[in-house]
Amino acid sequence: MIRGCLVNNGVCIGLSEVMACAGKSQLLSFIDELIPTIRTALCDSVAEVRESAGLAFSTLYKSAGMQAIDEIVPTLLHALEDDETSDTALDGLKQILSVRTTAVLPHILPKLVHRPLSAFNAHALGALAEVAGPGLNNHLGTILPALLSAMGGNDMEVQPLAKEAAETAVLVIDEEGIESLISELLKGVGDSEASIRRSSSYLIGYFFKNSKLYLVDEAPNMISTLIILLSDTDSATVAVAWEALSMVVNSVPKEMLPSYIKLVRDAVSTARDKERRRKKGGPVVIPGFSLPKALQPLLPIFLQGLISGSAELREQAALGLGELIEVTSEQSLKQFVIPITGPLIRIIGDRFPWQVKSAILSTLSIMIRKGGIALKPFLPQLQTTFIKCLQDNTRTVRSSAAFALGKLSALSSRVDPLVSDLLSSLQASDSGVREAILTALKGVVKHAGKSVSPATRTRVYTLLKDLIHHDDDQVRMFASSILGIISQYMEEFELSDLLQELLELSSSSSWADRHGAVLMFSSLLRHNPSTIFMSPECPSILLRLKSFLKDEKFPLREASTKALGRFLLYQVQRDPLNSTALVDVLSSVLSALRDDSSEVRRRALSAIKAASKANPSGIITHLSLIGPALAESLKDGSTPVRLAAERCALHSFQLTKGTENVQAAQKYITGLDARRIAKFPEHSDDSDESEGEAASS
């Protein structure tokens, strides 16, 4: 056998040498004898013979051209289908491929990619890819779709072979094949089949992790694509995309990461919008950011920008971190609270423009809300940082710090020292800083009012009561709002005295005093309404509020409308059967719809809407009063008023609850309006209490 092997090997070598020396016409005259010999040798059981036959084929191809391919390759391909000859035939193909890749590859690949892919064909594609090398560049569109499909298929024998072949294929290409490969992988991640999206994501990660090519220019597109894939409907695809994202980001030099901040923010925004459309309401969390190490791939991009970037880049990094935290689950966020919060506190303490500070404060505020108790180690630093920012020259920074400080107080077990500091600062502050301190104080009593001691609460009450009739509108609004919140913790005798003082103040000749009194009534009706309803002064307060609807000062009319709206809301919730009292208050609110100010009219409509949402049956029985007024408001010359009237009509007429309500509404409004408004989403608007929350009472 050894002698036979040597003879066959010698024959092939001799043939190569003879063909190389012979002229083309001489060679072609013996073509019919040469082809069968080489064809047989390419399928020989001995590797050395097949290798020599490959060289002989190359020499023959120079003269015979396509005839050599047409008469040899089909036989080898056919031999692949025979279990006994498949291995030697595959090696034979590899031999001719190694010497004539460009010419032979287009003939081999179509035969091997027929679906469903067999185990042998998957193996053969991998073996041939290894030999073909960069020659595969122009054939990725043929080979990859079949391999991606098989990688995610149900045949457990084919899966690993297809995966191995795909891994080989992506690593053998050179620079000229990158564009073609990326194009195929992007098609894959956009496929309608989850298994193909999953396979493509895996290959992207594998390629960026293992390739020796320069891929930095391709990284941005891949990072963006994979982030969007983190909101995929298939959880397995999300997990694979997350792994791939880690590999792509890790392949990028550290100093280049900050340049990706904008594209990452855009991609996160796109993924968030996709998830929001799918959820149709409620908090939005991107599935990929609910995984155990959710933020690990993207955190280095933002932290690098935050620590070493320009002022503008630091601002973008801080804002991006906030957006990222928003769409991360609270459980997954826990392990990242310290790595994120530490650098944010460090940077805000440096001398950076107000835009950077404002962005950091915004993100810290989000972190407080979502990170919760995990922020405990940073409480002293955060509190010091926020208090310092209350004195900043820029209003935006002061305002952001105030809101953040209010939220932070909910995590603290001792808030008295903080409240005392704020009160001391309030007495020594100018107008700009005063507003920020009042905002912070409001947040503290709102989030941690129960933790404020009686002595400190009394100090708050004493100081702020004097601010109810302050010259500045904003100060009056804040003071009344804060006092309304702490009224929940005051003694009965204190509240009784307060109501007496407010009634006296409401008859003052100073409109600022009257305005302060109405704001305080309104705040009490929001935060502690039973104080007024259970008081013997309730009828007097109601009369006073009604009288202010005709006041010449617009702020008084608006504040009275708002207070009466809250009166109506409490009445319809607690005592809807007292029809006389309900109609009395409702009529007063409806009278505000004839006010000259569009803001007063809009406020009245919001009040009726809130009452309708709170107790639909309690309001719908009074449609004979509400209907005509709503009809007029739907024709109002002010767009905000018309929009408010539409929302009010939706809830007052209960238009989403059936066609009979739509028909009943047509007694007051046109059929066209009724049917149009009935199509509005029922829960698309928030309570009017969210409006002007900063200073609103």
ChimeraX attribute file (.defattr): number of C-alpha atoms within 10 A of each C-alpha:
attribute: neighborCount
match mode: 1-to-1
recipient: residues
	/A:1	6
	/A:2	8
	/A:3	8
	/A:4	9
	/A:5	16
	/A:6	14
	/A:7	13
	/A:8	21
	/A:9	22
	/A:10	14
	/A:11	19
	/A:12	26
	/A:13	19
	/A:14	14
	/A:15	22
	/A:16	22
	/A:17	14
	/A:18	14
	/A:19	21
	/A:20	17
	/A:21	11
	/A:22	13
	/A:23	11
	/A:24	14
	/A:25	11
	/A:26	11
	/A:27	18
	/A:28	16
	/A:29	10
	/A:30	10
	/A:31	17
	/A:32	11
	/A:33	10
	/A:34	18
	/A:35	20
	/A:36	13
	/A:37	17
	/A:38	26
	/A:39	22
	/A:40	17
	/A:41	26
	/A:42	33
	/A:43	24
	/A:44	22
	/A:45	16
	/A:46	16
	/A:47	18
	/A:48	17
	/A:49	25
	/A:50	29
	/A:51	23
	/A:52	25
	/A:53	30
	/A:54	29
	/A:55	22
	/A:56	29
	/A:57	29
	/A:58	22
	/A:59	20
	/A:60	25
	/A:61	16
	/A:62	14
	/A:63	20
	/A:64	18
	/A:65	13
	/A:66	13
	/A:67	13
	/A:68	20
	/A:69	20
	/A:70	12
	/A:71	14
	/A:72	20
	/A:73	20
	/A:74	14
	/A:75	15
	/A:76	23
	/A:77	19
	/A:78	13
	/A:79	18
	/A:80	22
	/A:81	14
	/A:82	11
	/A:83	9
	/A:84	10
	/A:85	16
	/A:86	19
	/A:87	17
	/A:88	20
	/A:89	27
	/A:90	23
	/A:91	24
	/A:92	28
	/A:93	26
	/A:94	24
	/A:95	24
	/A:96	27
	/A:97	22
	/A:98	21
	/A:99	18
	/A:100	20
	/A:101	19
	/A:102	15
	/A:103	16
	/A:104	19
	/A:105	19
	/A:106	14
	/A:107	15
	/A:108	18
	/A:109	18
	/A:110	12
	/A:111	12
	/A:112	21
	/A:113	20
	/A:114	12
	/A:115	12
	/A:116	14
	/A:117	21
	/A:118	19
	/A:119	17
	/A:120	20
	/A:121	24
	/A:122	26
	/A:123	21
	/A:124	25
	/A:125	26
	/A:126	23
	/A:127	19
	/A:128	25
	/A:129	27
	/A:130	20
	/A:131	20
	/A:132	23
	/A:133	18
	/A:134	21
	/A:135	22
	/A:136	25
	/A:137	21
	/A:138	15
	/A:139	17
	/A:140	21
	/A:141	15
	/A:142	16
	/A:143	22
	/A:144	23
	/A:145	20
	/A:146	20
	/A:147	31
	/A:148	24
	/A:149	24
	/A:150	28
	/A:151	27
	/A:152	22
	/A:153	18
	/A:154	11
	/A:155	14
	/A:156	12
	/A:157	12
	/A:158	22
	/A:159	22
	/A:160	17
	/A:161	23
	/A:162	30
	/A:163	23
	/A:164	17
	/A:165	25
	/A:166	29
	/A:167	20
	/A:168	19
	/A:169	27
	/A:170	27
	/A:171	19
	/A:172	19
	/A:173	24
	/A:174	17
	/A:175	11
	/A:176	11
	/A:177	18
	/A:178	17
	/A:179	11
	/A:180	15
	/A:181	22
	/A:182	19
	/A:183	12
	/A:184	17
	/A:185	25
	/A:186	18
	/A:187	14
	/A:188	24
	/A:189	24
	/A:190	14
	/A:191	14
	/A:192	9
	/A:193	13
	/A:194	20
	/A:195	22
	/A:196	26
	/A:197	28
	/A:198	26
	/A:199	25
	/A:200	33
	/A:201	29
	/A:202	25
	/A:203	21
	/A:204	25
	/A:205	23
	/A:206	19
	/A:207	24
	/A:208	27
	/A:209	16
	/A:210	13
	/A:211	15
	/A:212	11
	/A:213	13
	/A:214	14
	/A:215	16
	/A:216	14
	/A:217	9
	/A:218	14
	/A:219	18
	/A:220	18
	/A:221	12
	/A:222	21
	/A:223	24
	/A:224	20
	/A:225	20
	/A:226	28
	/A:227	28
	/A:228	24
	/A:229	29
	/A:230	26
	/A:231	26
	/A:232	22
	/A:233	13
	/A:234	16
	/A:235	15
	/A:236	14
	/A:237	25
	/A:238	27
	/A:239	21
	/A:240	22
	/A:241	32
	/A:242	27
	/A:243	18
	/A:244	27
	/A:245	29
	/A:246	19
	/A:247	21
	/A:248	25
	/A:249	24
	/A:250	16
	/A:251	18
	/A:252	17
	/A:253	9
	/A:254	12
	/A:255	12
	/A:256	12
	/A:257	19
	/A:258	24
	/A:259	16
	/A:260	19
	/A:261	22
	/A:262	15
	/A:263	14
	/A:264	23
	/A:265	21
	/A:266	15
	/A:267	19
	/A:268	22
	/A:269	18
	/A:270	17
	/A:271	25
	/A:272	23
	/A:273	16
	/A:274	16
	/A:275	23
	/A:276	17
	/A:277	10
	/A:278	12
	/A:279	12
	/A:280	9
	/A:281	11
	/A:282	7
	/A:283	11
	/A:284	19
	/A:285	21
	/A:286	27
	/A:287	23
	/A:288	28
	/A:289	27
	/A:290	18
	/A:291	17
	/A:292	14
	/A:293	15
	/A:294	21
	/A:295	22
	/A:296	14
	/A:297	19
	/A:298	21
	/A:299	17
	/A:300	16
	/A:301	23
	/A:302	28
	/A:303	21
	/A:304	20
	/A:305	25
	/A:306	25
	/A:307	16
	/A:308	12
	/A:309	18
	/A:310	13
	/A:311	16
	/A:312	14
	/A:313	21
	/A:314	28
	/A:315	23
	/A:316	24
	/A:317	29
	/A:318	27
	/A:319	23
	/A:320	24
	/A:321	29
	/A:322	20
	/A:323	18
	/A:324	25
	/A:325	25
	/A:326	22
	/A:327	22
	/A:328	22
	/A:329	22
	/A:330	18
	/A:331	14
	/A:332	18
	/A:333	26
	/A:334	18
	/A:335	16
	/A:336	17
	/A:337	20
	/A:338	17
	/A:339	11
	/A:340	20
	/A:341	19
	/A:342	13
	/A:343	14
	/A:344	23
	/A:345	19
	/A:346	12
	/A:347	17
	/A:348	20
	/A:349	12
	/A:350	9
	/A:351	9
	/A:352	15
	/A:353	13
	/A:354	19
	/A:355	17
	/A:356	24
	/A:357	29
	/A:358	24
	/A:359	25
	/A:360	30
	/A:361	32
	/A:362	21
	/A:363	26
	/A:364	28
	/A:365	22
	/A:366	20
	/A:367	24
	/A:368	24
	/A:369	18
	/A:370	20
	/A:371	24
	/A:372	17
	/A:373	15
	/A:374	18
	/A:375	19
	/A:376	15
	/A:377	10
	/A:378	14
	/A:379	17
	/A:380	10
	/A:381	12
	/A:382	23
	/A:383	19
	/A:384	12
	/A:385	18
	/A:386	25
	/A:387	22
	/A:388	13
	/A:389	25
	/A:390	28
	/A:391	20
	/A:392	19
	/A:393	12
	/A:394	17
	/A:395	18
	/A:396	18
	/A:397	24
	/A:398	30
	/A:399	25
	/A:400	25
	/A:401	33
	/A:402	29
	/A:403	23
	/A:404	28
	/A:405	30
	/A:406	23
	/A:407	22
	/A:408	26
	/A:409	26
	/A:410	23
	/A:411	19
	/A:412	17
	/A:413	10
	/A:414	14
	/A:415	20
	/A:416	19
	/A:417	11
	/A:418	19
	/A:419	21
	/A:420	16
	/A:421	13
	/A:422	21
	/A:423	20
	/A:424	12
	/A:425	18
	/A:426	19
	/A:427	10
	/A:428	9
	/A:429	15
	/A:430	11
	/A:431	12
	/A:432	16
	/A:433	22
	/A:434	21
	/A:435	23
	/A:436	29
	/A:437	29
	/A:438	27
	/A:439	29
	/A:440	29
	/A:441	28
	/A:442	28
	/A:443	24
	/A:444	28
	/A:445	23
	/A:446	19
	/A:447	18
	/A:448	21
	/A:449	20
	/A:450	15
	/A:451	17
	/A:452	22
	/A:453	13
	/A:454	14
	/A:455	10
	/A:456	16
	/A:457	22
	/A:458	15
	/A:459	14
	/A:460	22
	/A:461	19
	/A:462	12
	/A:463	14
	/A:464	22
	/A:465	21
	/A:466	11
	/A:467	19
	/A:468	29
	/A:469	23
	/A:470	18
	/A:471	13
	/A:472	12
	/A:473	15
	/A:474	17
	/A:475	22
	/A:476	27
	/A:477	25
	/A:478	27
	/A:479	31
	/A:480	29
	/A:481	31
	/A:482	29
	/A:483	25
	/A:484	25
	/A:485	22
	/A:486	22
	/A:487	21
	/A:488	16
	/A:489	16
	/A:490	15
	/A:491	10
	/A:492	11
	/A:493	9
	/A:494	12
	/A:495	18
	/A:496	16
	/A:497	10
	/A:498	15
	/A:499	22
	/A:500	13
	/A:501	13
	/A:502	23
	/A:503	18
	/A:504	13
	/A:505	21
	/A:506	23
	/A:507	13
	/A:508	14
	/A:509	9
	/A:510	11
	/A:511	19
	/A:512	22
	/A:513	22
	/A:514	23
	/A:515	28
	/A:516	28
	/A:517	28
	/A:518	31
	/A:519	30
	/A:520	29
	/A:521	31
	/A:522	28
	/A:523	27
	/A:524	28
	/A:525	25
	/A:526	22
	/A:527	18
	/A:528	18
	/A:529	20
	/A:530	14
	/A:531	19
	/A:532	20
	/A:533	17
	/A:534	9
	/A:535	14
	/A:536	11
	/A:537	15
	/A:538	15
	/A:539	12
	/A:540	12
	/A:541	21
	/A:542	20
	/A:543	10
	/A:544	17
	/A:545	25
	/A:546	21
	/A:547	13
	/A:548	22
	/A:549	23
	/A:550	15
	/A:551	14
	/A:552	10
	/A:553	13
	/A:554	17
	/A:555	20
	/A:556	24
	/A:557	25
	/A:558	27
	/A:559	27
	/A:560	31
	/A:561	31
	/A:562	28
	/A:563	27
	/A:564	25
	/A:565	29
	/A:566	24
	/A:567	25
	/A:568	25
	/A:569	27
	/A:570	20
	/A:571	22
	/A:572	24
	/A:573	13
	/A:574	11
	/A:575	12
	/A:576	19
	/A:577	12
	/A:578	11
	/A:579	14
	/A:580	10
	/A:581	15
	/A:582	21
	/A:583	16
	/A:584	12
	/A:585	20
	/A:586	26
	/A:587	13
	/A:588	20
	/A:589	28
	/A:590	21
	/A:591	17
	/A:592	24
	/A:593	24
	/A:594	15
	/A:595	18
	/A:596	10
	/A:597	15
	/A:598	20
	/A:599	18
	/A:600	26
	/A:601	28
	/A:602	25
	/A:603	23
	/A:604	31
	/A:605	30
	/A:606	22
	/A:607	27
	/A:608	25
	/A:609	26
	/A:610	23
	/A:611	25
	/A:612	23
	/A:613	18
	/A:614	16
	/A:615	17
	/A:616	17
	/A:617	15
	/A:618	20
	/A:619	24
	/A:620	17
	/A:621	13
	/A:622	15
	/A:623	17
	/A:624	11
	/A:625	15
	/A:626	20
	/A:627	20
	/A:628	13
	/A:629	19
	/A:630	24
	/A:631	20
	/A:632	15
	/A:633	24
	/A:634	21
	/A:635	12
	/A:636	17
	/A:637	10
	/A:638	15
	/A:639	13
	/A:640	14
	/A:641	23
	/A:642	21
	/A:643	16
	/A:644	21
	/A:645	27
	/A:646	24
	/A:647	20
	/A:648	27
	/A:649	28
	/A:650	26
	/A:651	25
	/A:652	29
	/A:653	27
	/A:654	23
	/A:655	24
	/A:656	17
	/A:657	13
	/A:658	10
	/A:659	14
	/A:660	10
	/A:661	15
	/A:662	23
	/A:663	17
	/A:664	16
	/A:665	24
	/A:666	17
	/A:667	14
	/A:668	19
	/A:669	20
	/A:670	14
	/A:671	15
	/A:672	10
	/A:673	16
	/A:674	23
	/A:675	17
	/A:676	14
	/A:677	20
	/A:678	24
	/A:679	11
	/A:680	14
	/A:681	11
	/A:682	15
	/A:683	8
	/A:684	8
	/A:685	8
	/A:686	9
	/A:687	12
	/A:688	15
	/A:689	14
	/A:690	9
	/A:691	10
	/A:692	9
	/A:693	11
	/A:694	21
	/A:695	20
	/A:696	20
	/A:697	28
